[in-house]
Amino acid sequence: MSDFFVYLAKRFAQFVFVVFTGVTLAFVIAHLSPVDPIEQTLSLLTSFGSTDPRSVAVLRQALTELYGVNGSLFHQYLAFWGRVVTGDFGPSLSAFPTPVMTVILRAMPWTVGLLTLSTIFSWIVGNILGALAGYYRNSRLLKLSGIVIMAMQPIPTYIVGLTLVLLLGYVWPVFPISDGAQMNLTPGFNGAFIGSVILHGTLPALTLVLVGLGGWFISMRSLVSNIVTDDHVVYAELGGVPSRAIFSRYVARNAMLPQITGLALNLGHVFGGAVIVEFLFAYPGMGRLLIAGIYAGDYSLVLGVTTISIVAVALAVFLIDILYPLIDPRVKLG
């Protein structure tokens, strides 16, 4: 038991180090931006109101405190960590004066729903096809499936997305190509809104599935191809054990452990959003939010999105490190 607590302490220290390093880098990179968020907000606000010098000076001072850019860079850095701990990233420039966390919480369900479902679906299909292709190596159908999947693997995400837009959005217009749902529907757990969400999310989800399928297929096929040559599998085949039982009990089950780890890590990345896909389909998720924040010079919003992504990924790795020895007893605590 003491070994497990030592192992837990080491992994927690790694988690803290990763979060600290990642958030620090995000802060430094954001502050290297040539866009001044204070001046951006001032120009936006004063374009609709008074430009009296005293009012502008008072407004500049208030915005400086709101954005946490008063004082030296080190003082700003310390203040930023205080905001990270409390979950308060200040107001958003692009949606002023709405707090950053409010803006992120509006976009988060869209990204989490889209990426979670598409990641799990591609994981299931890719692993099933990869396991079958690795075990039944003489199947022509599985060989053909492997060729098609591997041919799609190097195609960039935006090419896959644009192809789907052209084919299923214009040539054969069965799916909408933008937004997360119809604008005239009231959000809620009702049939019309849920159906619209599914319809609008089909093309983005299909893009992510097609892009992610190849990685799971290749890795699973490789794992299964190595396992089928192990002694216990060979002995089972010589002993007359049915091939289906060998495939399910001895091959696929052993090959799934690394894939479960990969799934957990990929699910940790969903908070970062599929930037290209969400931007391409104008999907109202965190990826699109990040792009909008970068264009607007809204580094409070950019820091909020990146910080949440860093913490989510680091937490996913930490949890997997803790649970993996329980899943696979062969893993040594150290």
Contacts in CASP RR format, 6 or more apart in sequence:
PFRMAT RR
TARGET T0000
AUTHOR 0000-0000-0000
METHOD contacts of the structure
MODEL  1
MSDFFVYLAKRFAQFVFVVFTGVTLAFVIAHLSPVDPIEQTLSLLTSFGS
TDPRSVAVLRQALTELYGVNGSLFHQYLAFWGRVVTGDFGPSLSAFPTPV
MTVILRAMPWTVGLLTLSTIFSWIVGNILGALAGYYRNSRLLKLSGIVIM
AMQPIPTYIVGLTLVLLLGYVWPVFPISDGAQMNLTPGFNGAFIGSVILH
GTLPALTLVLVGLGGWFISMRSLVSNIVTDDHVVYAELGGVPSRAIFSRY
VARNAMLPQITGLALNLGHVFGGAVIVEFLFAYPGMGRLLIAGIYAGDYS
LVLGVTTISIVAVALAVFLIDILYPLIDPRVKLG
3 333 0 8 1.000
3 334 0 8 1.000
4 325 0 8 1.000
4 333 0 8 1.000
6 333 0 8 1.000
6 334 0 8 1.000
7 325 0 8 1.000
7 333 0 8 1.000
7 334 0 8 1.000
8 322 0 8 1.000
10 334 0 8 1.000
11 318 0 8 1.000
11 321 0 8 1.000
11 322 0 8 1.000
12 318 0 8 1.000
14 318 0 8 1.000
14 321 0 8 1.000
15 314 0 8 1.000
15 315 0 8 1.000
15 317 0 8 1.000
15 318 0 8 1.000
18 310 0 8 1.000
18 314 0 8 1.000
18 317 0 8 1.000
19 310 0 8 1.000
19 311 0 8 1.000
19 314 0 8 1.000
22 310 0 8 1.000
23 81 0 8 1.000
23 84 0 8 1.000
23 307 0 8 1.000
23 310 0 8 1.000
23 311 0 8 1.000
24 77 0 8 1.000
26 302 0 8 1.000
26 303 0 8 1.000
26 306 0 8 1.000
26 307 0 8 1.000
26 310 0 8 1.000
27 77 0 8 1.000
27 80 0 8 1.000
27 303 0 8 1.000
30 299 0 8 1.000
30 302 0 8 1.000
30 303 0 8 1.000
30 306 0 8 1.000
31 73 0 8 1.000
31 76 0 8 1.000
31 299 0 8 1.000
33 297 0 8 1.000
33 299 0 8 1.000
35 297 0 8 1.000
35 299 0 8 1.000
37 67 0 8 1.000
37 69 0 8 1.000
37 93 0 8 1.000
37 297 0 8 1.000
37 298 0 8 1.000
37 299 0 8 1.000
37 300 0 8 1.000
38 60 0 8 1.000
38 63 0 8 1.000
38 64 0 8 1.000
38 67 0 8 1.000
38 69 0 8 1.000
40 93 0 8 1.000
40 296 0 8 1.000
40 297 0 8 1.000
40 298 0 8 1.000
41 63 0 8 1.000
41 93 0 8 1.000
41 96 0 8 1.000
42 56 0 8 1.000
42 59 0 8 1.000
42 60 0 8 1.000
42 63 0 8 1.000
44 93 0 8 1.000
44 96 0 8 1.000
45 59 0 8 1.000
45 96 0 8 1.000
46 56 0 8 1.000
46 59 0 8 1.000
64 70 0 8 1.000
66 90 0 8 1.000
66 91 0 8 1.000
66 97 0 8 1.000
67 90 0 8 1.000
67 91 0 8 1.000
67 300 0 8 1.000
68 76 0 8 1.000
68 79 0 8 1.000
68 80 0 8 1.000
68 90 0 8 1.000
69 76 0 8 1.000
70 76 0 8 1.000
80 303 0 8 1.000
83 89 0 8 1.000
83 90 0 8 1.000
84 307 0 8 1.000
87 101 0 8 1.000
88 99 0 8 1.000
88 101 0 8 1.000
89 99 0 8 1.000
89 100 0 8 1.000
89 101 0 8 1.000
89 300 0 8 1.000
89 301 0 8 1.000
89 303 0 8 1.000
89 304 0 8 1.000
89 307 0 8 1.000
90 99 0 8 1.000
90 100 0 8 1.000
90 101 0 8 1.000
90 300 0 8 1.000
91 97 0 8 1.000
91 98 0 8 1.000
91 99 0 8 1.000
91 100 0 8 1.000
91 300 0 8 1.000
92 98 0 8 1.000
92 99 0 8 1.000
92 100 0 8 1.000
92 103 0 8 1.000
92 298 0 8 1.000
92 300 0 8 1.000
92 301 0 8 1.000
93 293 0 8 1.000
93 296 0 8 1.000
93 297 0 8 1.000
93 298 0 8 1.000
93 300 0 8 1.000
93 301 0 8 1.000
94 292 0 8 1.000
94 293 0 8 1.000
94 296 0 8 1.000
94 297 0 8 1.000
94 298 0 8 1.000
94 301 0 8 1.000
95 103 0 8 1.000
95 301 0 8 1.000
100 300 0 8 1.000
100 301 0 8 1.000
100 304 0 8 1.000
101 304 0 8 1.000
103 289 0 8 1.000
103 301 0 8 1.000
104 286 0 8 1.000
104 289 0 8 1.000
104 301 0 8 1.000
104 304 0 8 1.000
104 305 0 8 1.000
104 308 0 8 1.000
106 284 0 8 1.000
107 284 0 8 1.000
107 285 0 8 1.000
107 286 0 8 1.000
107 287 0 8 1.000
107 288 0 8 1.000
107 289 0 8 1.000
108 271 0 8 1.000
108 285 0 8 1.000
108 286 0 8 1.000
110 180 0 8 1.000
110 283 0 8 1.000
110 284 0 8 1.000
110 285 0 8 1.000
110 286 0 8 1.000
111 270 0 8 1.000
111 271 0 8 1.000
111 272 0 8 1.000
111 273 0 8 1.000
111 274 0 8 1.000
111 278 0 8 1.000
111 285 0 8 1.000
111 286 0 8 1.000
111 287 0 8 1.000
112 270 0 8 1.000
112 271 0 8 1.000
113 270 0 8 1.000
114 201 0 8 1.000
114 204 0 8 1.000
114 205 0 8 1.000
114 208 0 8 1.000
114 274 0 8 1.000
114 278 0 8 1.000
114 283 0 8 1.000
114 285 0 8 1.000
115 208 0 8 1.000
115 269 0 8 1.000
115 270 0 8 1.000
115 273 0 8 1.000
115 274 0 8 1.000
116 267 0 8 1.000
116 270 0 8 1.000
117 205 0 8 1.000
118 204 0 8 1.000
118 205 0 8 1.000
118 206 0 8 1.000
118 208 0 8 1.000
118 209 0 8 1.000
119 208 0 8 1.000
119 263 0 8 1.000
119 266 0 8 1.000
119 267 0 8 1.000
119 270 0 8 1.000
120 263 0 8 1.000
120 267 0 8 1.000
121 205 0 8 1.000
121 209 0 8 1.000
122 208 0 8 1.000
122 209 0 8 1.000
122 212 0 8 1.000
122 213 0 8 1.000
122 216 0 8 1.000
123 216 0 8 1.000
123 259 0 8 1.000
123 263 0 8 1.000
123 266 0 8 1.000
125 209 0 8 1.000
125 213 0 8 1.000
125 216 0 8 1.000
126 149 0 8 1.000
126 213 0 8 1.000
126 214 0 8 1.000
126 215 0 8 1.000
126 216 0 8 1.000
126 217 0 8 1.000
126 220 0 8 1.000
127 216 0 8 1.000
127 217 0 8 1.000
127 220 0 8 1.000
127 256 0 8 1.000
127 259 0 8 1.000
129 142 0 8 1.000
129 145 0 8 1.000
129 146 0 8 1.000
129 149 0 8 1.000
129 217 0 8 1.000
129 220 0 8 1.000
130 146 0 8 1.000
130 216 0 8 1.000
130 217 0 8 1.000
130 218 0 8 1.000
130 220 0 8 1.000
130 221 0 8 1.000
130 224 0 8 1.000
131 220 0 8 1.000
131 221 0 8 1.000
131 224 0 8 1.000
131 247 0 8 1.000
131 251 0 8 1.000
131 252 0 8 1.000
131 255 0 8 1.000
132 139 0 8 1.000
132 142 0 8 1.000
133 139 0 8 1.000
133 142 0 8 1.000
133 143 0 8 1.000
133 145 0 8 1.000
133 146 0 8 1.000
133 217 0 8 1.000
133 221 0 8 1.000
133 224 0 8 1.000
134 142 0 8 1.000
134 220 0 8 1.000
134 221 0 8 1.000
134 224 0 8 1.000
134 225 0 8 1.000
134 228 0 8 1.000
135 224 0 8 1.000
135 228 0 8 1.000
135 243 0 8 1.000
135 247 0 8 1.000
135 251 0 8 1.000
135 252 0 8 1.000
136 142 0 8 1.000
137 225 0 8 1.000
146 217 0 8 1.000
146 221 0 8 1.000
149 213 0 8 1.000
149 214 0 8 1.000
149 217 0 8 1.000
149 218 0 8 1.000
150 214 0 8 1.000
150 217 0 8 1.000
150 218 0 8 1.000
152 160 0 8 1.000
152 210 0 8 1.000
152 211 0 8 1.000
152 213 0 8 1.000
152 214 0 8 1.000
153 214 0 8 1.000
153 215 0 8 1.000
153 218 0 8 1.000
155 211 0 8 1.000
157 207 0 8 1.000
157 211 0 8 1.000
157 274 0 8 1.000
157 276 0 8 1.000
157 277 0 8 1.000
158 276 0 8 1.000
158 280 0 8 1.000
160 207 0 8 1.000
160 210 0 8 1.000
160 211 0 8 1.000
161 203 0 8 1.000
161 207 0 8 1.000
161 277 0 8 1.000
161 280 0 8 1.000
161 281 0 8 1.000
162 280 0 8 1.000
164 203 0 8 1.000
164 206 0 8 1.000
164 207 0 8 1.000
165 177 0 8 1.000
165 203 0 8 1.000
165 280 0 8 1.000
165 281 0 8 1.000
168 174 0 8 1.000
168 175 0 8 1.000
168 203 0 8 1.000
169 175 0 8 1.000
169 176 0 8 1.000
169 177 0 8 1.000
169 203 0 8 1.000
170 177 0 8 1.000
175 199 0 8 1.000
175 200 0 8 1.000
175 201 0 8 1.000
175 202 0 8 1.000
175 203 0 8 1.000
176 199 0 8 1.000
176 200 0 8 1.000
176 203 0 8 1.000
177 203 0 8 1.000
177 281 0 8 1.000
178 200 0 8 1.000
178 281 0 8 1.000
178 282 0 8 1.000
178 283 0 8 1.000
179 200 0 8 1.000
179 282 0 8 1.000
179 283 0 8 1.000
179 284 0 8 1.000
180 196 0 8 1.000
180 197 0 8 1.000
180 200 0 8 1.000
180 201 0 8 1.000
180 283 0 8 1.000
180 284 0 8 1.000
181 187 0 8 1.000
181 193 0 8 1.000
181 196 0 8 1.000
181 197 0 8 1.000
181 200 0 8 1.000
182 196 0 8 1.000
182 200 0 8 1.000
185 192 0 8 1.000
185 193 0 8 1.000
185 196 0 8 1.000
186 193 0 8 1.000
187 193 0 8 1.000
188 194 0 8 1.000
200 283 0 8 1.000
201 281 0 8 1.000
201 283 0 8 1.000
203 281 0 8 1.000
204 274 0 8 1.000
204 277 0 8 1.000
204 278 0 8 1.000
204 280 0 8 1.000
204 281 0 8 1.000
204 283 0 8 1.000
207 277 0 8 1.000
207 280 0 8 1.000
207 281 0 8 1.000
208 274 0 8 1.000
208 277 0 8 1.000
216 259 0 8 1.000
219 258 0 8 1.000
219 259 0 8 1.000
220 255 0 8 1.000
220 259 0 8 1.000
223 255 0 8 1.000
223 258 0 8 1.000
223 259 0 8 1.000
224 251 0 8 1.000
224 252 0 8 1.000
224 255 0 8 1.000
227 233 0 8 1.000
227 250 0 8 1.000
227 251 0 8 1.000
227 254 0 8 1.000
227 255 0 8 1.000
228 251 0 8 1.000
232 250 0 8 1.000
233 246 0 8 1.000
233 250 0 8 1.000
233 251 0 8 1.000
236 245 0 8 1.000
236 246 0 8 1.000
236 250 0 8 1.000
237 243 0 8 1.000
237 246 0 8 1.000
257 327 0 8 1.000
257 328 0 8 1.000
260 327 0 8 1.000
261 320 0 8 1.000
261 324 0 8 1.000
264 316 0 8 1.000
264 319 0 8 1.000
264 320 0 8 1.000
265 313 0 8 1.000
265 316 0 8 1.000
265 317 0 8 1.000
265 320 0 8 1.000
267 316 0 8 1.000
268 312 0 8 1.000
268 313 0 8 1.000
268 315 0 8 1.000
268 316 0 8 1.000
269 309 0 8 1.000
269 312 0 8 1.000
269 313 0 8 1.000
269 316 0 8 1.000
270 312 0 8 1.000
271 286 0 8 1.000
271 308 0 8 1.000
271 309 0 8 1.000
271 312 0 8 1.000
271 313 0 8 1.000
272 286 0 8 1.000
272 287 0 8 1.000
272 290 0 8 1.000
272 305 0 8 1.000
272 306 0 8 1.000
272 308 0 8 1.000
272 309 0 8 1.000
272 312 0 8 1.000
273 285 0 8 1.000
273 286 0 8 1.000
273 287 0 8 1.000
273 290 0 8 1.000
273 309 0 8 1.000
274 287 0 8 1.000
275 287 0 8 1.000
275 288 0 8 1.000
275 290 0 8 1.000
275 291 0 8 1.000
277 283 0 8 1.000
278 284 0 8 1.000
278 285 0 8 1.000
278 286 0 8 1.000
278 287 0 8 1.000
278 288 0 8 1.000
278 291 0 8 1.000
279 287 0 8 1.000
279 288 0 8 1.000
279 291 0 8 1.000
282 288 0 8 1.000
286 305 0 8 1.000
286 308 0 8 1.000
286 309 0 8 1.000
287 305 0 8 1.000
289 301 0 8 1.000
289 305 0 8 1.000
290 301 0 8 1.000
290 302 0 8 1.000
290 305 0 8 1.000
290 306 0 8 1.000
292 298 0 8 1.000
292 301 0 8 1.000
293 299 0 8 1.000
293 301 0 8 1.000
293 302 0 8 1.000
294 302 0 8 1.000
324 331 0 8 1.000
325 331 0 8 1.000
325 332 0 8 1.000
325 333 0 8 1.000
END
